[in-house]
Amino acid sequence: MIRLFKHGKGYLQATLPMKRILKQITPGTWSVERWSPGYVRARIAQSWFRLRNPDYPWLTKESIGILNRWIRPGHSVVEFGSGGSTLYFAARCGRLVSYEHDENWYRKVSSRLNQLGYEHVDAHCFALKDPRYCDHVCSLADQSIDLVLIDGRRRAECTWNALPKLKPKGLLVIDNAERYLTRDHNASLASGAEKQSPTSSEDIWRMVAGHTASWKRQWTDNGIWTTLIL
């Protein structure tokens, strides 16, 4: 008999055979070692939402609802990390600048964009060690972008470089923001703030937190990860 619950704790504790089974039937990004009942429910809800909305980006359901109401055909968007968000924004905005580091993934996304006839997307692929991955956005005009999505690598540097490009009423969207920032408005940081970049990203996140301290923040959570909209 397989013991699924460990007494005294609210976690699913699967034995090794069950762990192997679960890993085979669930996406590779799922961790099955310590699942709480609430986490399982959140995973099921997220999977159902993804199944019903395959063209939506991998953000929280609440944040997508906000973007659906906010974004306009004339908006300019910058994204770090391509994929579902690229197709989502391309279908809704007037201009999209996209940055990706994985060449194979970049080719797949670019192929899909070509199939759909999206000619207003300026897609770039730079290796993570290439300074242009973080710095190319600096070539854009200041206060010319309506929305910036941070969902790629080297997030601290990308966020900091993109801040001057946002229009005064633009949106900054940071996925998995709970890793880098805290929910208050001071310059304190989450525990993962130093892990995204070979440079001192902790200091950069502190500057981001300070720069945006007066901005309205809307934290959205699906029980698995958090998307922050500023």
Beta strands, then each sheet from edge to edge (+ up, - down):
strand 1: 76-80
strand 2: 95-100
strand 3: 121-125
strand 4: 145-150
strand 5: 166-175
strand 6: 218-221
strand 7: 226-229
sheet 1: 3+ 2+ 1+ 4+ 5+ 7- 6+
end
